[in-house]
C-alpha cells in the first residue's frame, strides 16, 4: 500500500495465500538451515526473495519494482565512503522509539518549500559555539507563546537584550529602570509614581505644566521659568490674598483670578 499522509503499511508479497507461485515457474534454492533464495517467474507475479531460515528476515523484489527489506532484529549499515540517496517522491519515516543522530561535522539542510515542525513535548535548542545562535528571516518574523491562554514569553541574557530597531508595544511596559540616550516620547502622557520625575536637565513643555496637588519648586531648588504656569496651591493663595492699605485697612481680594506667570 502506498504511503498517504505519513501513514503507510508493508506491501503484501505477490506470493500470498490467495496467489501461490505456479509450478514450474518458481525456482527455489534452500539450505538445510532453511535459508532460501527464490526466483519466481510466475506470469504477472514475478519476484525475487532472499530469506533467512531462522530469523525470518528477508529481502524481496516485487513485480512492480517495489522492494521490501525487513529485519527481525537490529539493522546496521556501515559505509566507508560517501553515500548518495535520491528519492523521487514522498519519503515517510516512522520511528516507534527514540531517534539519536550524531553529526561529527557540519549539518546543512536546504528546503525549497515550507518547513513545519510540531513537537508534542518540550523543545530545547542550544548553540554552544563562540558565535552563538542566529535566526534570520527575509521577511517578517513572528515569535508567539500560547495566546489562547495565559502563555508568557520570557527573554533572558547574561548582559543585556539589544534591539537594533524601533520597539512597539501594544500593551503595558514594566521595568525597574528605563533609560534613554536621547528622549522618551509618550503619545498620550507620561506618568511617574510617588517618587516623582527627576531630570538633570531642563523639563520642557510646549503647552503647560500642571501640578494640581503641589507646588512646582521651592526657592532652594533653583530657577523656574515658564510662559504659562499654573498650580492649585499658588493659584488658591493668589485668588484669596488681601493687602493692607495705606490707612491700615485690608483691601479687597484681587479683581481678577490668577491665570499665569
C-alpha positions in Angstrom: 0.0 0.0 0.0 1.3 3.4 -0.9 2.1 5.9 1.9 -0.5 8.5 2.5 -0.1 11.5 4.8 2.8 9.8 6.7 0.8 6.6 7.3 1.9 3.5 5.5 1.9 -0.3 5.7 4.1 -3.0 4.4 3.0 -4.1 0.9 1.9 -7.7 0.5 4.0 -10.1 -1.3 3.0 -11.3 -4.8 3.2 -14.9 -3.4 0.5 -14.9 -0.8 -2.3 -17.1 0.5 -4.6 -16.2 -2.4 -2.0 -16.3 -5.1 0.6 -19.1 -4.8 3.6 -19.4 -7.2 2.8 -21.6 -10.2 4.9 -24.7 -10.9 7.4 -24.8 -12.6 7.9 -21.0 -12.8 9.2 -20.7 -9.2 12.8 -21.8 -8.7 13.9 -22.2 -5.1 17.3 -22.9 -3.6 17.1 -23.9 0.1 19.7 -25.0 2.5 19.5 -27.4 5.5 19.1 -24.4 7.9 16.1 -23.2 5.9 17.8 -20.3 4.1 16.0 -19.8 0.8 16.6 -18.0 -2.5 13.5 -17.7 -4.7 13.4 -16.6 -8.3 9.7 -16.7 -9.2 8.8 -16.4 -12.9 5.0 -16.8 -12.4 3.5 -14.6 -15.1 2.3 -11.3 -13.6 3.8 -12.1 -10.2 7.5 -12.2 -10.9 9.6 -11.7 -7.8 12.9 -12.3 -6.2 13.2 -13.2 -2.5 16.1 -13.9 -0.2 15.1 -15.1 3.3 17.0 -16.1 6.5 15.7 -19.5 7.7 15.8 -19.0 11.4 15.1 -15.2 12.0 12.7 -14.7 9.0 14.5 -11.6 7.9 14.1 -11.2 4.1 14.7 -9.1 1.0 12.0 -9.2 -1.7 11.7 -7.5 -5.0 8.1 -7.2 -6.2 6.7 -7.4 -9.8 6.0 -3.6 -9.9 9.6 -2.7 -8.9 8.9 -2.3 -5.2 11.5 -3.7 -2.7 10.9 -4.7 0.8 13.8 -5.2 3.2 12.5 -6.5 6.6 14.9 -7.2 9.5 13.6 -9.1 12.5 16.3 -7.7 14.8 18.8 -4.8 14.8 20.0 -3.3 11.5 23.4 -2.0 10.8 24.7 -0.2 7.7 28.4 0.9 7.6 29.6 2.9 4.6 33.4 3.6 4.4 33.0 6.2 1.7 30.2 8.5 0.6 26.5 7.7 0.3 24.1 9.4 -2.0 20.4 9.0 -1.8 17.8 10.3 -4.3 14.1 9.9 -3.6 11.9 11.0 -6.5 8.7 11.0 -4.4 7.5 11.3 -0.8 9.7 10.0 2.0 7.9 8.7 5.1 9.9 7.6 8.2 8.1 6.3 11.3 10.1 5.6 14.5 8.3 4.0 17.3 11.1 4.7 19.8 13.8 7.4 20.2 15.9 8.8 17.4 19.5 9.7 18.1 21.7 11.4 15.4 25.3 12.4 16.0 27.0 14.5 13.3 30.7 14.9 13.9 31.0 17.6 11.2 28.6 20.2 9.9 24.9 19.6 9.0 23.4 21.5 6.1 19.7 21.4 5.1 18.1 23.2 2.2 14.3 23.1 2.0 12.8 24.8 -1.1 9.2 24.6 0.3 7.8 25.1 3.7 9.3 23.7 6.9 6.7 22.6 9.6 7.9 21.3 12.9 5.4 20.0 15.5 6.8 18.9 18.9 4.3 17.2 21.2 6.5 17.7 24.3 9.1 20.3 25.3 11.7 21.7 22.9 15.2 22.9 23.7 17.6 24.3 21.1 21.1 25.2 22.2 24.2 26.5 20.4 27.4 26.1 22.4 29.7 27.7 19.8 31.5 31.0 20.2 29.2 32.8 17.6 26.1 31.7 19.4 22.8 31.3 17.5 21.5 33.4 14.7 17.9 33.4 13.3 17.3 35.3 10.0 14.1 35.9 8.1 14.0 37.6 4.8 10.5 39.0 5.6 8.6 39.2 8.9 9.3 37.0 11.9 6.8 36.0 14.5 7.5 34.6 17.9 4.4 33.7 19.9 3.5 31.9 23.1 0.1 30.4 23.7 -2.1 33.5 23.1 -5.3 31.5 23.8 -4.4 31.0 27.5 -2.0 32.7 29.9 1.1 31.9 27.9 4.1 34.2 28.6 7.3 34.9 26.6 10.5 35.1 28.6 13.7 36.7 27.3 16.9 36.4 29.4 20.5 37.4 28.8 23.6 37.4 30.9 24.4 41.1 30.0 21.6 42.8 28.1 19.0 42.4 25.4 19.8 44.7 22.4 17.1 45.8 20.0 18.6 47.4 16.9 15.3 49.0 15.6 12.2 50.7 16.8 10.3 48.8 19.6 6.5 49.0 19.5 4.5 47.6 22.5 0.7 47.2 22.1 0.3 46.7 25.9 1.9 48.0 29.0 5.7 48.0 29.6 7.0 47.4 33.1 10.6 47.8 34.2 12.8 48.6 37.2 14.6 51.3 35.2 14.0 52.8 31.8 17.0 54.7 30.3 17.1 56.6 27.0 20.2 58.2 25.4 18.1 60.8 23.5 14.5 61.1 24.7 11.3 59.3 25.7 8.2 60.1 23.7 4.8 59.5 25.3 1.9 59.8 22.9 -0.9 60.5 25.5 1.1 61.3 28.6 3.9 60.3 30.9 3.1 59.2 34.5 5.5 59.0 37.3 4.9 57.2 40.6 5.2 58.6 44.2 8.9 59.3 43.8 8.1 61.8 41.0 10.1 62.7 37.9 13.8 63.7 38.2 15.8 65.3 35.5 19.4 66.6 35.5 18.5 68.9 32.6 15.5 71.2 31.8 12.0 69.9 31.5 10.2 71.4 28.5 6.5 71.6 27.7 5.1 73.1 24.6 1.8 73.8 26.2 1.7 73.8 30.0 2.9 72.0 33.2 0.1 71.4 35.7 0.5 70.4 39.4 -3.0 70.1 40.9 -1.8 69.0 44.4 1.6 70.5 44.9 3.9 73.5 44.2 6.4 73.3 41.4 9.5 74.2 43.3 11.0 75.7 46.5 13.3 78.6 46.5 16.3 76.3 47.2 15.5 74.1 44.1 16.8 76.6 41.5 15.1 78.7 38.9 11.7 78.1 37.3 10.8 79.8 34.0 7.6 79.4 32.0 5.4 81.4 29.7 2.3 79.9 31.2 2.4 78.1 34.5 -0.4 77.2 37.0 -0.7 75.1 40.1 -3.5 74.6 42.6 -1.8 75.8 45.7 -0.3 79.0 44.3 -3.5 79.8 42.4 -5.5 79.5 45.6 -3.2 81.8 47.5 -3.3 84.4 44.9 -7.0 84.4 44.5 -7.8 84.8 48.2 -4.9 87.0 49.5 -5.5 90.6 50.6 -3.2 93.6 51.2 -3.2 96.2 54.0 -3.8 99.6 52.5 -2.2 103.0 53.5 -4.9 103.7 56.1 -4.3 100.3 57.8 -7.5 98.7 56.4 -7.4 95.4 54.4 -8.1 95.8 50.7 -10.4 93.5 48.7 -9.2 90.3 47.1 -7.8 90.6 43.6 -10.3 91.8 41.0 -9.2 89.1 38.5 -8.1 85.5 39.2 -4.6 84.2 38.7 -4.1 83.0 35.1 -0.4 82.6 34.5 3.0 83.9 35.1 
